[in-house]
Amino acid sequence: PSSPLATAFHSRLPGMPPSSPLARALHSRPSVFRSSRVLSHNAGRAAALAALLALASTPLTTGAAARVAVQPVGLGSYGGVTCVFLSEGPLLQAGGRVFPAPISQAYAPLLECVFDGRRSVAGASKLANRDGCLYDTLPWEWGRGERPKAAAFAALALRPSASGGGSAYHLLLAAITEACCAEVRCGYIERASLLGDEDGQLVIGATLSLTESAELITLYGERVPQPRDAPLREAEVEAATDEMIGVALAAGVPIEVDREVWSAGVVPARFALVDGRMRVAVDAPTPPAGATAGAARADEPKLWELSAQQFKALKPSALARALLASSAASLPRPREATAERLRELAYPLLDEVTRNQMLLSDAIAREDYESAQAIVGDKSRRQLVAEALAQAVLEEDFAAAQVLQARLEVLTDLCMDPTQAEGSYDRTLDQDEWYAEEQRRIYGPKRLQATGAITRSGWARRQPFVRGRGRVRMAGWFDSMADMFLGEQMDLGGVADGKTGAEGETAALQAYVEEALAAEDFDGFALRQLIVDKWGQSFDVDFAVTQHMNKQFLYLQVFPWTADRSPFRHESEQDYLEHMQAVSELLVKWGQCASVKQQIKETTKEPRRGTIPIMTVPLRLDLPEVLVRSFRGGPSAKGAE
């Protein structure tokens, strides 16, 4: 640091501390710091000196330049809250201005040991057992021991000793340097809320800046850093305010405050005598009525209520508020709150349908078509219905959209948690489908948005729909008498008394949706696989028309004919598959896919040869008689035989 180049450099930037990144980069190159006599004889080095001095004359925008170097001046209270007060220097020289940094009252005695220089490790176990603070956020993967975090816990909580330092924070520093293999560069206070000061309060958080320590080896009797290909890693580790200040004082590194935070929080110092000791005591200004730090407004949307289009339209500030409204565990600091980080936190709280649509969009954007194909192939029933609903609305088929909307509401109502993927938890936690349909028919849907999500706190409040006696009349003398005494009756929909046909409408809607789902990807291969899964062989199928009581019916017959035994009417496997494809296309056209699948699943019959007549499995097709009369099917069982 005393070389001519460093002296000239610091003379151009008097406010630049020696620990700044640029100064450390220069100090790490000893070959640059030669005498002025050598530099004068080397034009190249002189040019380098001129370039560095020119660089020094330009302002630098670094993290350190945007902070104010401070030092603790004591403990005290700010608006009744225990705080560590920070100042730019001695109070008399700093104009009596201090920055109050709130800390927990339980850790004030530990920090006071550092201020007073007393040797006491009392309370070291508190630092190790503190949830979500420095001990949990340290980069323990840097440690070179077998179990570095366990070794640090033993030193802090099980066998604390004051031999290595004077306080509990000295022990924590020893755990950082020895077990975690890290060096503390500095500690600083920054803004911790993504929402700014809209709520009238300044929310701050403390951070320690760490650098991985190089592994030392013995070379010619001296301990030197071992050469390595990868650069030393760096990390910004979140900590409690008392931990950051205590460790920084123990390590002798600078403590800084973001300049914007300093300007917003600095206050004039006042003093009071507390328990015989002089303390800083400042009265905090009264916050605005109803202001709560980091609180979300009551009208903020919940993430599980948003569609994919609404989620994409959220700006970072709106997404942060939606995360708070959705009871997210915690929000990242502003320096880490990138759009990708916020989306990563939001995805688990999205409705399953919305989340899959976003994941599919992300996979296509990064051209990861393998992941996109896996997402498409793993769609749940809810997502299939939701996409069919969106397509029906796009095509202005509002009759089908109404049917699909009702089906989507039922599938959502039966879910324990619509944010969880289908099959990721025990199916018994969901309601039975018939029960959800009855609940919806009587009470209405419990959803809040088109995605069908429910509130985290439970069911949305629903009131029974009550009509006057004149509109809901029961049948029978007993019901009339009950109606007279009980007054208004709750409309229960399609029950025995006052039935309005709701059951038939619900059944028709359900059948329509089930057929749409059954026809999805139904082709000749799917039909053959359905038969193989049921009977273990690729049996042949064909249509057969029967007549009973002057009415004609159409059946899909499953014959015991297979390609490995004669007779078999198809010349090749290709002919057989083409025939199965033609049959499947007719079933899709007639809307009989769900019926055929259900009959194959439930039948106990099996196609058999060697009987007279042969044993077939008839699958009845519920078709209009006009269509049946116009149908010209293939050969009958007798003709084919």
C-alpha positions as CSV (number, residue, x, y, z in Angstrom):
1,P,0.0,0.0,0.0
2,S,3.0,2.4,0.4
3,S,4.2,1.9,-3.1
4,P,4.3,4.9,-5.5
5,L,1.6,3.6,-7.7
6,A,-0.8,2.9,-4.8
7,T,0.0,6.3,-3.3
8,A,-0.7,8.0,-6.6
9,F,-3.9,5.9,-7.0
10,H,-5.3,6.8,-3.6
11,S,-4.4,10.4,-4.0
12,R,-6.8,10.6,-6.9
13,L,-9.6,8.8,-4.9
14,P,-9.3,10.0,-1.3
15,G,-12.6,8.5,-0.4
16,M,-11.8,5.0,-1.6
17,P,-11.0,2.6,1.3
18,P,-8.1,0.1,0.9
19,S,-10.6,-2.7,1.2
20,S,-12.5,-1.7,-1.9
21,P,-12.7,-4.2,-4.8
22,L,-10.4,-2.2,-7.1
23,A,-7.8,-1.6,-4.4
24,R,-7.7,-5.3,-3.5
25,A,-7.3,-6.2,-7.2
26,L,-4.3,-3.9,-7.4
27,H,-2.8,-5.1,-4.1
28,S,-3.1,-8.7,-5.3
29,R,-0.6,-8.0,-8.1
30,P,2.8,-7.3,-6.5
31,S,4.5,-7.1,-9.9
32,V,2.7,-3.8,-10.6
33,F,4.0,-2.1,-7.5
34,R,7.6,-1.4,-8.4
35,S,9.6,1.7,-7.7
36,S,9.2,4.8,-9.7
37,R,12.7,4.4,-11.1
38,V,11.7,1.1,-12.7
39,L,8.5,2.5,-14.0
40,S,10.3,5.4,-15.7
41,H,12.5,3.0,-17.6
42,N,9.6,0.9,-18.9
43,A,7.3,2.7,-21.3
44,G,4.7,-0.1,-21.1
45,R,4.5,0.1,-17.3
46,A,4.3,3.9,-17.5
47,A,1.4,3.6,-19.9
48,A,-0.3,1.2,-17.5
49,L,0.2,3.7,-14.7
50,A,-1.4,6.4,-16.8
51,A,-4.3,4.2,-17.7
52,L,-4.9,3.4,-14.0
53,L,-4.7,7.0,-13.0
54,A,-7.2,7.9,-15.7
55,L,-9.5,5.2,-14.4
56,A,-9.0,6.6,-10.9
57,S,-10.2,10.0,-12.0
58,T,-13.6,8.6,-13.1
59,P,-16.3,7.9,-10.5
60,L,-16.9,4.3,-9.6
61,T,-20.4,2.9,-9.0
62,T,-19.7,-0.1,-6.7
63,G,-21.6,-1.6,-3.8
64,A,-19.2,-0.1,-1.3
65,A,-19.5,3.4,-2.8
66,A,-23.3,3.3,-2.2
67,R,-22.9,2.6,1.5
68,V,-21.9,4.7,4.5
69,A,-19.2,3.3,6.8
70,V,-20.5,3.3,10.4
71,Q,-19.5,2.1,13.8
72,P,-21.6,1.1,16.8
73,V,-21.8,3.7,19.5
74,G,-23.9,1.8,22.0
75,L,-27.2,0.1,22.9
76,G,-30.4,1.9,23.7
77,S,-34.1,2.1,22.8
78,Y,-35.9,3.6,19.9
79,G,-39.6,4.0,20.4
80,G,-39.4,1.4,23.2
81,V,-37.6,-1.2,21.0
82,T,-34.1,-2.3,21.9
83,C,-31.6,-1.1,19.2
84,V,-27.9,-0.9,18.4
85,F,-27.2,2.7,17.4
86,L,-24.7,3.3,14.6
87,S,-22.9,6.5,13.8
88,E,-20.4,7.6,11.1
89,G,-17.9,8.3,13.8
90,P,-17.7,9.5,17.4
91,L,-21.1,11.2,18.2
92,L,-19.6,14.6,18.7
93,Q,-17.8,14.5,15.4
94,A,-20.8,13.0,13.5
95,G,-23.1,15.8,14.5
96,G,-25.0,13.7,17.0
97,R,-26.8,11.7,14.4
98,V,-27.4,8.0,14.9
99,F,-29.0,5.1,13.0
100,P,-31.2,2.8,15.1
101,A,-30.9,-0.9,14.2
102,P,-33.5,-3.0,16.1
103,I,-32.3,-6.2,17.7
104,S,-34.0,-8.8,19.9
105,Q,-33.9,-8.0,23.6
106,A,-32.7,-11.5,24.4
107,Y,-29.4,-11.0,22.5
108,A,-28.6,-7.5,23.8
109,P,-26.5,-8.9,26.7
110,L,-24.4,-11.0,24.3
111,L,-23.7,-7.9,22.1
112,E,-22.9,-5.9,25.2
113,C,-20.0,-8.3,26.0
114,V,-18.4,-7.4,22.7
115,F,-18.8,-3.7,23.3
116,D,-17.3,-3.9,26.8
117,G,-14.6,-6.4,25.9
118,R,-15.7,-8.9,28.5
119,R,-14.8,-12.6,28.1
120,S,-18.0,-14.5,28.4
121,V,-19.4,-17.2,26.1
122,A,-22.8,-17.3,27.9
123,G,-25.6,-17.6,25.3
124,A,-23.5,-19.1,22.6
125,S,-25.9,-22.0,22.3
126,K,-28.7,-19.4,21.4
127,L,-26.8,-18.5,18.3
128,A,-26.6,-22.1,17.1
129,N,-30.3,-22.9,17.9
130,R,-31.6,-19.7,16.2
131,D,-33.9,-20.6,13.3
132,G,-33.4,-18.9,10.0
133,C,-30.4,-16.8,11.1
134,L,-26.7,-16.8,10.4
135,Y,-26.0,-20.4,11.6
136,D,-28.6,-21.7,9.1
137,T,-27.6,-19.5,6.2
138,L,-23.9,-20.0,6.2
139,P,-22.4,-21.8,3.1
140,W,-21.5,-25.0,4.9
141,E,-20.7,-26.7,1.6
142,W,-17.4,-24.8,1.6
143,G,-16.3,-26.7,4.7
144,R,-13.5,-29.2,4.2
145,G,-14.3,-31.4,7.1
146,E,-16.5,-34.4,7.2
147,R,-19.4,-32.7,9.0
148,P,-18.6,-29.0,9.3
149,K,-22.0,-27.8,10.5
150,A,-22.1,-30.5,13.2
151,A,-18.6,-29.6,14.3
152,A,-19.6,-25.9,14.5
153,F,-22.7,-26.8,16.5
154,A,-20.6,-28.8,19.0
155,A,-18.2,-25.8,19.5
156,L,-21.1,-23.4,20.0
157,A,-23.8,-25.2,21.8
158,L,-22.2,-28.3,23.4
159,R,-18.6,-27.4,24.4
160,P,-18.3,-23.6,24.3
161,S,-15.0,-22.3,25.4
162,A,-13.7,-18.7,25.8
163,S,-10.2,-19.7,24.9
164,G,-10.6,-18.8,21.3
165,G,-12.3,-15.4,21.9
166,G,-13.9,-13.1,24.3
167,S,-17.7,-13.5,23.5
168,A,-20.3,-15.8,21.9
169,Y,-19.8,-13.9,18.7
170,H,-16.1,-14.7,18.7
171,L,-17.1,-18.3,18.9
172,L,-19.5,-17.8,15.9
173,L,-16.6,-16.1,14.0
174,A,-14.4,-19.1,14.8
175,A,-17.1,-21.5,13.4
176,I,-17.2,-19.3,10.2
177,T,-13.4,-19.3,9.6
178,E,-12.6,-22.9,10.8
179,A,-15.6,-25.1,10.1
180,C,-17.1,-23.1,7.2
181,C,-13.7,-22.1,5.7
182,A,-14.8,-18.6,5.0
183,E,-13.4,-15.1,5.7
184,V,-15.6,-12.2,6.7
185,R,-15.1,-9.2,4.4
186,C,-17.6,-6.8,5.8
187,G,-21.1,-6.5,7.2
188,Y,-23.8,-4.2,6.0
189,I,-27.4,-3.2,6.6
190,E,-29.8,-2.9,3.6
191,R,-33.4,-2.5,2.8
192,A,-35.2,-5.8,3.4
193,S,-38.7,-5.1,2.0
194,L,-39.6,-5.3,-1.6
195,L,-42.5,-3.0,-1.1
196,G,-40.5,0.1,-0.4
197,D,-41.9,2.6,2.2
198,E,-45.5,2.4,1.0
199,D,-46.6,1.3,4.4
200,G,-44.8,4.2,6.2
201,Q,-42.1,2.0,7.8
202,L,-38.5,1.2,7.0
203,V,-37.8,-2.5,7.0
204,I,-34.1,-3.4,7.2
205,G,-32.0,-6.5,7.2
206,A,-28.4,-7.4,7.9
207,T,-26.0,-9.2,5.7
208,L,-22.4,-10.6,6.0
209,S,-20.1,-10.6,2.9
210,L,-18.0,-13.8,2.9
211,T,-15.1,-15.1,0.8
212,E,-14.0,-18.7,0.7
213,S,-10.6,-19.1,2.4
214,A,-7.9,-20.7,0.4
215,E,-6.6,-24.1,1.6
216,L,-3.0,-23.8,2.9
217,I,-0.2,-26.2,2.3
218,T,3.3,-26.3,3.7
219,L,6.0,-25.3,1.1
220,Y,9.7,-25.0,2.2
221,G,8.5,-24.7,5.8
222,E,6.0,-21.9,5.2
223,R,2.2,-22.1,5.0
224,V,1.1,-20.9,1.5
225,P,-2.2,-21.0,-0.3
226,Q,-2.7,-24.1,-2.5
227,P,-3.0,-23.3,-6.2
228,R,-6.4,-23.9,-7.6
229,D,-8.1,-23.6,-11.0
230,A,-11.5,-22.2,-9.9
231,P,-11.6,-18.8,-8.2
232,L,-12.5,-18.5,-4.6
233,R,-16.2,-18.3,-4.1
234,E,-18.1,-15.4,-2.5
235,A,-21.4,-15.2,-0.8
236,E,-23.8,-12.7,0.7
237,V,-25.3,-14.3,3.8
238,E,-28.3,-13.0,5.6
239,A,-28.0,-12.6,9.4
240,A,-29.8,-11.1,12.3
241,T,-28.6,-7.5,13.0
242,D,-26.9,-8.4,16.3
243,E,-25.1,-11.3,14.6
244,M,-23.8,-9.1,11.8
245,I,-22.5,-6.4,14.2
246,G,-21.1,-8.9,16.7
247,V,-19.2,-11.0,14.1
248,A,-18.0,-7.9,12.3
249,L,-16.6,-6.4,15.5
250,A,-15.0,-9.7,16.4
251,A,-13.4,-9.9,13.0
252,G,-12.4,-6.3,12.8
253,V,-14.1,-5.7,9.5
254,P,-16.0,-2.6,8.4
255,I,-19.7,-2.2,9.1
256,E,-21.7,-0.3,6.5
257,V,-25.3,0.9,5.8
258,D,-26.8,1.5,2.4
259,R,-26.8,5.2,1.8
260,E,-30.5,5.3,0.9
261,V,-31.3,3.4,4.1
262,W,-29.1,5.7,6.1
263,S,-30.7,8.8,4.8
264,A,-34.2,7.4,5.6
265,G,-33.4,6.2,9.1
266,V,-30.9,8.5,10.7
267,V,-32.2,10.5,13.7
268,P,-30.7,12.9,16.2
269,A,-29.3,11.2,19.3
270,R,-30.7,11.7,22.8
271,F,-29.5,10.1,26.0
272,A,-31.1,8.7,29.1
273,L,-29.9,7.0,32.3
274,V,-31.0,3.4,32.3
275,D,-30.1,1.1,35.2
276,G,-27.3,3.4,36.2
277,R,-25.8,3.5,32.7
278,M,-25.9,6.1,30.0
279,R,-28.0,4.9,27.0
280,V,-29.1,6.3,23.7
281,A,-32.9,6.8,23.9
282,V,-34.9,8.2,21.0
283,D,-38.6,8.5,20.6
284,A,-39.8,7.0,17.3
285,P,-42.2,8.9,15.2
286,T,-45.8,7.7,15.2
287,P,-46.4,5.5,12.2
288,P,-49.5,6.1,10.0
289,A,-52.7,4.5,11.2
290,G,-53.0,0.9,10.2
291,A,-49.4,0.8,8.9
292,T,-47.8,-2.6,9.2
293,A,-44.4,-3.4,7.8
294,G,-44.5,-5.7,4.9
295,A,-48.2,-6.2,5.1
296,A,-50.4,-7.0,2.1
297,R,-53.7,-5.2,1.4
298,A,-56.8,-7.2,2.0
299,D,-57.9,-6.8,-1.7
300,E,-54.7,-8.3,-3.0
301,P,-55.3,-11.4,-5.2
302,K,-54.1,-14.8,-4.0
303,L,-51.7,-16.6,-6.4
304,W,-54.0,-19.7,-6.6
305,E,-56.8,-17.5,-7.9
306,L,-54.8,-16.3,-10.9
307,S,-55.0,-17.6,-14.5
308,A,-51.8,-17.9,-16.6
309,Q,-52.5,-14.7,-18.4
310,Q,-53.1,-12.8,-15.1
311,F,-49.9,-14.2,-13.6
312,K,-47.8,-13.2,-16.6
313,A,-49.2,-9.6,-16.4
314,L,-48.0,-9.2,-12.8
315,K,-45.2,-6.6,-12.3
316,P,-42.5,-7.5,-9.7
317,S,-44.1,-5.2,-7.0
318,A,-47.5,-6.7,-7.6
319,L,-46.1,-10.2,-7.5
320,A,-44.4,-9.5,-4.2
321,R,-47.7,-8.3,-2.7
322,A,-49.4,-11.4,-4.1
323,L,-46.8,-13.6,-2.4
324,L,-47.4,-11.9,0.9
325,A,-51.2,-12.2,0.4
326,S,-50.7,-15.9,-0.3
327,S,-48.9,-16.4,3.0
328,A,-45.4,-17.0,1.4
329,A,-42.8,-18.0,4.0
330,S,-40.5,-15.0,3.3
331,L,-39.6,-12.7,0.5
332,P,-36.0,-12.3,-0.8
333,R,-34.0,-9.1,-0.2
334,P,-34.4,-6.4,-2.9
335,R,-30.9,-7.2,-4.3
336,E,-31.9,-10.8,-4.8
337,A,-35.5,-10.2,-5.9
338,T,-35.1,-10.9,-9.6
339,A,-38.1,-11.8,-11.7
340,E,-36.9,-15.4,-11.9
341,R,-36.5,-15.6,-8.2
342,L,-40.0,-14.3,-7.5
343,R,-41.5,-16.7,-10.0
344,E,-39.6,-19.6,-8.4
345,L,-41.3,-18.7,-5.1
346,A,-44.7,-18.2,-6.7
347,Y,-44.9,-21.4,-8.7
348,P,-45.7,-23.7,-5.8
349,L,-48.6,-21.5,-4.8
350,L,-50.2,-21.4,-8.2
351,D,-53.2,-23.5,-9.2
352,E,-52.0,-26.7,-10.7
353,V,-53.5,-25.8,-14.1
354,T,-51.9,-22.4,-14.1
355,R,-48.5,-23.8,-13.0
356,N,-48.4,-26.4,-15.7
357,Q,-49.2,-23.8,-18.3
358,M,-46.4,-21.6,-17.1
359,L,-43.9,-24.5,-16.9
360,L,-44.9,-25.5,-20.4
361,S,-44.4,-21.9,-21.7
362,D,-41.0,-21.7,-19.9
363,A,-39.9,-25.1,-21.4
364,I,-40.8,-24.0,-24.9
365,A,-39.1,-20.6,-24.5
366,R,-35.8,-22.3,-23.6
367,E,-36.3,-24.9,-26.4
368,D,-36.4,-27.8,-23.9
369,Y,-38.9,-29.8,-25.9
370,E,-38.3,-33.0,-24.0
371,S,-39.6,-31.4,-20.8
372,A,-42.4,-29.8,-22.7
373,Q,-43.5,-33.2,-24.0
374,A,-43.4,-34.6,-20.5
375,I,-45.6,-31.8,-19.2
376,V,-48.1,-32.3,-22.0
377,G,-48.2,-36.0,-21.4
378,D,-48.8,-35.6,-17.7
379,K,-51.9,-33.4,-17.8
380,S,-54.5,-34.0,-15.1
381,R,-58.3,-34.2,-15.6
382,R,-58.7,-30.7,-14.4
383,Q,-56.2,-29.3,-16.9
384,L,-57.8,-31.2,-19.8
385,V,-61.2,-29.8,-18.9
386,A,-59.8,-26.3,-18.3
387,E,-58.1,-26.3,-21.7
388,A,-61.2,-27.6,-23.4
389,L,-63.2,-24.8,-21.7
390,A,-60.7,-22.2,-23.0
391,Q,-61.0,-23.6,-26.5
392,A,-64.8,-23.6,-26.4
393,V,-64.8,-20.0,-25.3
394,L,-62.4,-19.1,-28.0
395,E,-64.6,-20.8,-30.6
396,E,-67.7,-19.2,-29.1
397,D,-69.3,-22.5,-28.4
398,F,-70.9,-21.3,-25.2
399,A,-73.2,-24.3,-24.7
400,A,-70.1,-26.6,-24.5
401,A,-68.3,-24.0,-22.4
402,Q,-71.1,-24.0,-19.8
403,V,-70.9,-27.8,-19.6
404,L,-67.1,-27.7,-19.2
405,Q,-67.3,-24.9,-16.6
406,A,-69.6,-27.0,-14.4
407,R,-67.3,-30.0,-14.8
408,L,-64.3,-27.9,-13.9
409,E,-66.0,-26.6,-10.8
410,V,-66.8,-30.2,-9.6
411,L,-63.2,-31.4,-10.2
412,T,-61.9,-28.4,-8.3
413,D,-64.3,-28.7,-5.4
414,L,-63.3,-32.3,-4.7
415,C,-59.6,-31.4,-4.5
416,M,-58.1,-31.1,-1.0
417,D,-55.6,-28.5,-2.4
418,P,-55.8,-27.4,-6.1
419,T,-52.2,-26.2,-5.9
420,Q,-51.0,-29.8,-5.6
421,A,-50.4,-31.9,-8.6
422,E,-52.8,-34.8,-9.2
423,G,-51.4,-38.0,-7.6
424,S,-48.8,-36.2,-5.5
425,Y,-50.7,-37.0,-2.3
426,D,-53.1,-39.7,-1.0
427,R,-56.2,-39.8,-3.1
428,T,-58.3,-40.5,0.0
429,L,-57.8,-36.9,1.1
430,D,-60.0,-35.7,-1.8
431,Q,-63.8,-35.9,-1.8
432,D,-65.6,-38.5,-3.8
433,E,-66.8,-37.1,-7.1
434,W,-70.5,-37.9,-6.4
435,Y,-70.2,-36.1,-3.1
436,A,-68.7,-33.0,-4.6
437,E,-71.4,-32.9,-7.3
438,E,-74.1,-33.1,-4.6
439,Q,-72.4,-30.4,-2.6
440,R,-72.2,-28.1,-5.6
441,R,-75.8,-28.8,-6.6
442,I,-77.1,-27.9,-3.2
443,Y,-74.8,-25.1,-2.0
444,G,-73.2,-23.9,-5.2
445,P,-69.5,-24.0,-6.1
446,K,-66.9,-23.2,-3.5
447,R,-64.4,-21.8,-6.0
448,L,-63.5,-18.1,-6.2
449,Q,-62.1,-17.8,-9.7
450,A,-62.4,-19.5,-13.1
451,T,-59.4,-21.8,-12.2
452,G,-61.5,-23.3,-9.4
453,A,-59.1,-22.5,-6.5
454,I,-60.3,-22.3,-2.9
455,T,-59.0,-20.1,-0.1
456,R,-56.1,-21.3,2.0
457,S,-58.1,-20.6,5.1
458,G,-60.7,-23.2,4.0
459,W,-64.0,-23.1,2.2
460,A,-65.3,-19.8,0.9
461,R,-68.4,-18.7,2.8
462,R,-71.5,-19.9,1.1
463,Q,-75.1,-19.2,2.1
464,P,-77.9,-21.6,1.2
465,F,-80.2,-20.2,-1.5
466,V,-83.6,-19.5,0.2
467,R,-86.8,-19.0,-1.8
468,G,-90.2,-18.1,-0.6
469,R,-92.9,-20.6,-0.1
470,G,-94.7,-19.6,-3.2
471,R,-91.8,-20.6,-5.4
472,V,-90.8,-23.8,-3.8
473,R,-93.9,-25.9,-3.1
474,M,-93.7,-29.4,-1.7
475,A,-96.1,-32.2,-2.7
476,G,-98.4,-34.0,-0.3
477,W,-100.5,-33.0,2.7
478,F,-97.7,-33.5,5.2
479,D,-95.3,-31.4,3.3
480,S,-97.9,-28.7,2.9
481,M,-98.4,-28.7,6.7
482,A,-94.7,-28.6,7.3
483,D,-94.4,-25.7,4.8
484,M,-97.1,-23.8,6.7
485,F,-95.4,-24.2,10.1
486,L,-91.7,-24.0,9.0
487,G,-92.1,-21.1,6.6
488,E,-89.5,-20.6,3.9
489,Q,-87.8,-23.7,2.6
490,M,-84.3,-24.1,1.4
491,D,-84.1,-25.0,-2.3
492,L,-82.4,-28.4,-2.4
493,G,-82.5,-28.7,-6.2
494,G,-83.5,-32.1,-7.6
495,V,-84.8,-33.8,-4.5
496,A,-88.0,-35.9,-4.2
497,D,-90.1,-32.8,-3.2
498,G,-90.1,-29.9,-5.7
499,K,-87.9,-31.7,-8.2
500,T,-87.0,-29.4,-11.1
501,G,-85.0,-31.7,-13.3
502,A,-81.6,-30.7,-12.0
503,E,-80.5,-34.3,-11.6
504,G,-81.1,-35.0,-15.3
505,E,-79.2,-31.8,-16.3
506,T,-76.3,-32.6,-14.1
507,A,-76.1,-36.2,-15.5
508,A,-76.2,-34.9,-19.0
509,L,-73.4,-32.4,-18.3
510,Q,-71.3,-35.1,-16.7
511,A,-71.8,-37.5,-19.6
512,Y,-70.8,-34.9,-22.1
513,V,-67.6,-34.1,-20.3
514,E,-66.7,-37.8,-19.7
515,E,-67.2,-38.5,-23.4
516,A,-64.9,-35.6,-24.3
517,L,-62.2,-36.9,-21.9
518,A,-62.6,-40.5,-23.2
519,A,-62.3,-39.4,-26.8
520,E,-58.9,-37.7,-26.1
521,D,-56.2,-39.6,-28.0
522,F,-58.6,-42.5,-28.7
523,D,-57.5,-44.3,-31.9
524,G,-57.0,-47.8,-33.3
525,F,-54.0,-48.4,-31.1
526,A,-55.8,-47.3,-28.0
527,L,-58.8,-49.6,-28.8
528,R,-56.5,-52.6,-29.3
529,Q,-54.6,-51.8,-26.1
530,L,-57.9,-51.6,-24.3
531,I,-58.8,-55.1,-25.4
532,V,-55.3,-56.5,-24.6
533,D,-55.4,-55.0,-21.1
534,K,-58.7,-56.7,-20.5
535,W,-58.3,-60.2,-22.1
536,G,-54.6,-60.4,-22.9
537,Q,-55.0,-60.9,-26.6
538,S,-55.6,-58.7,-29.7
539,F,-59.2,-59.8,-30.5
540,D,-61.0,-58.6,-33.6
541,V,-64.1,-56.3,-33.4
542,D,-66.9,-55.5,-35.7
543,F,-70.4,-53.9,-35.6
544,A,-73.5,-56.0,-35.6
545,V,-77.2,-54.9,-36.0
546,T,-79.8,-56.8,-34.0
547,Q,-83.6,-56.4,-33.9
548,H,-86.0,-56.8,-31.0
549,M,-89.6,-55.8,-30.8
550,N,-89.4,-54.0,-34.1
551,K,-86.5,-51.9,-32.9
552,Q,-83.0,-52.2,-34.2
553,F,-79.9,-51.9,-32.0
554,L,-76.2,-51.6,-32.9
555,Y,-73.6,-53.5,-31.0
556,L,-69.8,-53.6,-31.1
557,Q,-68.9,-57.3,-31.0
558,V,-65.6,-58.5,-29.6
559,F,-64.8,-61.7,-31.5
560,P,-62.4,-64.4,-30.4
561,W,-60.4,-64.1,-33.6
562,T,-56.7,-63.5,-33.3
563,A,-53.8,-63.3,-35.9
564,D,-52.1,-66.4,-34.5
565,R,-55.0,-68.8,-35.3
566,S,-57.2,-69.4,-38.2
567,P,-59.7,-68.2,-39.2
568,F,-58.6,-64.5,-39.2
569,R,-60.2,-62.3,-41.8
570,H,-57.4,-59.7,-42.0
571,E,-54.5,-60.5,-44.3
572,S,-51.8,-58.7,-42.2
573,E,-51.2,-56.8,-39.0
574,Q,-51.5,-53.6,-41.0
575,D,-55.0,-54.5,-42.2
576,Y,-56.0,-55.3,-38.7
577,L,-54.8,-51.9,-37.3
578,E,-56.5,-50.1,-40.2
579,H,-59.8,-51.8,-39.3
580,M,-59.4,-50.9,-35.6
581,Q,-58.7,-47.3,-36.6
582,A,-61.8,-47.1,-38.7
583,V,-63.9,-48.5,-35.8
584,S,-62.3,-46.0,-33.3
585,E,-63.1,-43.1,-35.6
586,L,-66.8,-44.1,-35.8
587,L,-66.9,-44.4,-32.0
588,V,-65.5,-40.9,-31.6
589,K,-67.9,-39.6,-34.2
590,W,-70.9,-41.2,-32.5
591,G,-69.8,-40.2,-29.0
592,Q,-69.5,-43.8,-27.7
593,C,-65.9,-43.9,-26.5
594,A,-66.8,-43.5,-22.8
595,S,-69.5,-46.1,-23.0
596,V,-67.3,-48.7,-24.8
597,K,-64.5,-48.2,-22.3
598,Q,-66.8,-48.6,-19.3
599,Q,-68.5,-51.7,-20.7
600,I,-65.1,-53.4,-21.4
601,K,-64.0,-52.5,-17.9
602,E,-67.1,-53.9,-16.2
603,T,-67.9,-57.0,-18.3
604,T,-67.2,-60.5,-16.9
605,K,-67.6,-62.2,-20.2
606,E,-64.7,-63.4,-22.4
607,P,-64.6,-64.2,-26.1
608,R,-64.1,-68.0,-26.7
609,R,-63.8,-70.3,-29.6
610,G,-65.0,-73.9,-29.8
611,T,-68.6,-73.1,-28.9
612,I,-71.8,-73.1,-31.1
613,P,-72.3,-70.3,-31.7
614,I,-69.0,-68.7,-30.8
615,M,-68.9,-66.7,-27.6
616,T,-68.6,-63.0,-28.3
617,V,-68.8,-60.0,-26.0
618,P,-71.4,-57.5,-27.2
619,L,-71.0,-53.9,-26.3
620,R,-74.2,-51.9,-26.8
621,L,-74.0,-48.6,-28.5
622,D,-76.7,-46.1,-27.5
623,L,-77.5,-44.5,-30.8
624,P,-80.7,-43.0,-32.4
625,E,-82.7,-45.6,-34.3
626,V,-82.5,-43.6,-37.5
627,L,-78.7,-43.9,-37.4
628,V,-78.9,-47.6,-36.7
629,R,-81.3,-48.2,-39.6
630,S,-79.0,-46.3,-42.0
631,F,-75.9,-48.3,-40.8
632,R,-74.5,-51.0,-43.0
633,G,-72.1,-53.0,-40.8
634,G,-69.5,-55.6,-41.7
635,P,-70.1,-59.3,-41.9
636,S,-72.0,-61.1,-39.1
637,A,-70.3,-63.5,-36.9
638,K,-71.6,-66.4,-38.9
639,G,-70.4,-65.0,-42.2
640,A,-67.0,-64.2,-40.9
641,E,-66.6,-67.7,-39.4
